[in-house]
């Protein structure tokens, strides 16, 4: 069972408005499609990122 997770680091206003990378497929080789998205807060001078991972509906 894969639970959705969001991991953030740095200080940010929380407005992640630029998709840096989106990857869909069997990323952990368990036979089920996964989705990982990396987004950036372009308004932040630190360039803060967030990563979200989830299981896609099959």
Residue, then its C-alpha position, 0 to 999 in steps of 0.5 A: x500500500x502506497x500512501x500519498x506523501x508531500x515533502x517540503x523543505x526550506x521556507x516558502x509562501x507555499x505557492x508552488x506554481x512551476x512544474x519542474x518535472x512530472x514522471x508517471x510509470x512503475x517507478x518502484x517496480x511493483x507492477x502499479x503506476x506511480x506519479x511523482x511531481x516536483x514543483x518550484x515556488x518561483x516567487x521565492x528567492x530561495x527557489x523552494x521545491x516540493x515533491x509529491x508522490x502518489x499511486x495513479x488509478x489503474 
